[in-house]
């Protein structure tokens, strides 16, 4: 299999856009994340923040230390580094969700659009494993792949002005979670009581590019109980760390500050 090379272009006077002419898939995502981590370790060499996309990287560099051409040459050398350790471990996070009702006002319309029952939509949505490709739109908003085409539904024709934090939505063949209150046009099928973004935490984001996510259906009593625990700072999400180089997996519980 031929390994495609990145296309480089200037993005302002201190950033470089690196793009791959490929589709959206897990192999490309691993390559993007691996390179992102390698670049992040090169801060002393003149590189700064790295922003991840589906098949691209936006790399900031210090033009007082590196010329545009020098930065590109360094990035090319990093890209051929035979180092897979940056993505040996993958985090798997379980997200509890209360589907339907006030928390998921569009569950019925998603079901009707796909000739399914609401229960079938819930079963399909909560039965898949999703890959976080990158964060964007609002702080901590995960763009995830892996949703079944059986529940794919177009965005709303008119976006909502305000969507509560934790709302779980569907737009075409993607699913996502609104970490903070914001406008949005995704169809809301449920809500999680846990926080994906906490500006006061040492590690403000629960999810990161390369993470795997599964959704667990919960009922209203459990939703209220978890929400109360979150408000008091007592809730600990289920996080499993998988090592690709070992046979087994290890399970850990930890909040945003722990991972």
N, C-alpha and C positions, 0 to 999 in steps of 0.2 A: 504494500500500500504506500503510495507516494505521500510524503508529508508536505502539505502546503506551506508556503512561506508567508509571513506577515507582509502586508502592504503598509508602508510608513507614510505619514503626511503630517505637516505642521498644523498645530491647533493653537494659534496665538504665538507669542514670542517665548514661551517657556513650557510648552506641552507638546507631546507627540502622540498622535493617534495611530494605534497598531490594529489592523483589521485582517481577518481571515475571510476569504471568499468561500464560505461553507455554510451549511444549514445549521440549525440549532440541535445539538445533541450532547450527550454526556461526555463523550471522548473529547470533544472540543472544549467543553467546560472544564474538564480536568487540566487540559493543556493551558487554558487561560489562567486558572487559579494557581497552578504550579509556577508559571512565569511571574504572576503577580507577587507571589511570596518571595521568589528569588530577587525581584526588583526591590521589594520592601527592605531586604537585607543589605541593599547597596546605598543606603542614605549617605554614608560617608563619601561615596563616589560621586555625589552630586544629584542623586535622584530624590524625589519627594513623594507626594501622594500618588497612589495608583487607583484608578476607578475602573471597575469591571463592568463589561456589557455581555450580551449573549455570545458574541464572537469577536470582541474587541477589548482593547485596553487603552485608557487615556493616562499617559505617564507624564507627570510633572518633573521638570529638571531645573537646575540652577544655571542660567545662561552665563553667570559670572565664572562658573567653574567648567562648564562643558559647552562646546559649540553644538549646533544642531546635528552636524555630521558626526561629531564625537559621541554624542548621546546615542545616535542610531547604531553606531558600530558596537558600543557597549551592550546595547539591547540585543543585537544580533548574536553576540558572543554568549550572553546569558541564555538565550533561547535554545542554544544547542547543548546546554549543560545537561549531562546525563544524570540528573538528580530528581528522583521521584519522591524523595522523602517528604516533600512539602504537602503531598496529599496522601500519605500512607494511611492516616487516620481520618475517619469521616464521622461527624456527629449526626445522630439520629434523634430528632425531637418529636415527642408526642404532644399534639395540641388538642385539648378537650374542647368540644364544640356543642352548643345547644342549637339544634337545627329547627328552622321553621318559626312560626308565631311572630311575635314582635321582633325577635332577633334575626329572623330570616324571612322578611316579607315577600321575597321573590321566589321562594322555594316552589310554590305552586305553579308559577309561570314557567320556570325551568322544566318542571315535570311535564306540563302541557306541551311545551315546545318540542320535547323529545319523546312524546307519547309514552311517558312513564308515570308511575305513581310517585308521590313525594317520598315514600319509604324506599322505593327503588333508587331514587336520586341520592338519598342519604347513604344507602348501602354502597353504591358505586363510588361516591365521593370519599367516604371514610374507609373504603377498602383498598385504596391505592397508596403507593409510596411516591412522594413528590421530591423533585430535586430543585433546590434553590439556585437559580442561575446567577442572580445578582440582586442587590437592593437598590431601590430608586423611587421616584415620584415623591414620597414623603419619607422622613427618617424611619428606617427599618422596614420599609414595605418590600416584601419578598416577591419577586417574579419567579414563579415556579413552573416547571414542566412535569409532564407525567399524567395529566388529567385525561380520563377516558373521553373519547369523542362522543360517546353515548349521552353525555350530559352537557355537551358544548352548546352554548346559547349566546346570541348577540348581546352586546351592551345595551343599556337602556337608551332610548331615543333622546330623552332629556335627562341629563345627570342630576342627581340629588345635590342640594346645596350643602347639606351636612350629613355625614355618615359617622356613627359612633365608633370609637376605637374598639378593635377586636372583631369587627364585622368581617365575615368570610364571604367572598364574592366569586362570581364566575363571569368571565368575559370571553366570548368565543371559546377557544380550546385551552384557556388558562384559568387557574384559580389563584387567589391571593388573599391577603389579610390586611386590613387597614389598621396600622399601629396607632395612629392618632386621629382625632376628629378632623375630617376634611371633606371637601366636595368629592364626588365620584360617580361614575356611570356604570360600575359593575353591578350585576344582579346579586343581591344579598340573600344567601341561603341559610345563614346561621351567624353565631357570634361566639368567640372564645372569651372567657373571663380573665385570662392571663394577659400580662403585658409583654408586648414585643419590643417596646422602646421605653426606656427610663432614663431621662436626661440627667438624673442625679446619681446614677449608678457608675461604678468604675468602668464597667463594660456596658454601655447603654443599649446595645442590640442583643436580643436573644438569638436571632437567626443570622447566619452569614452565608455568603456564596459557597456552594459546595455541600451544604448541609442537606440531609434527607429529612423529610417531614411526613408524618402520618397524622390523620385526624381521628379522634375518638369521640363517638357520640355520647353525650351526657344528657341528663334530664334536668328540669328546672331546679330541683332541690340541690343537686350537686353543683349546678351553675352558681347558685347563690352562696353556697358554702365556700367554693373556690374563690369567688369574688371577694368574700369577706377575708379569707386568708391572704389574698393579694394585697388588700387595703392595709392589713396589719403587718405585711412583710413576712408572713409565715409560709406562704405557698412555695413549694419547691417543684419545678417542672421535671418530668421524666426525660432524662437525656442519656442516650447510650452512645458510647464511643467505640467505633468499629475499627479494627486494625486490619488493613488489607493484606498484611504479611503474616498474619497469624490465623489459626483455625478458629479460635473462639472469639467471643466478644466480651467486652466489659460493660457493665451498666453502672451509671453514676446518677445521683440526683444532685442537682445544683441550680441555683438561681442565676440571674443575669450576671451577677458579680463573680460567679464561680467559673464561668467559661468564657 
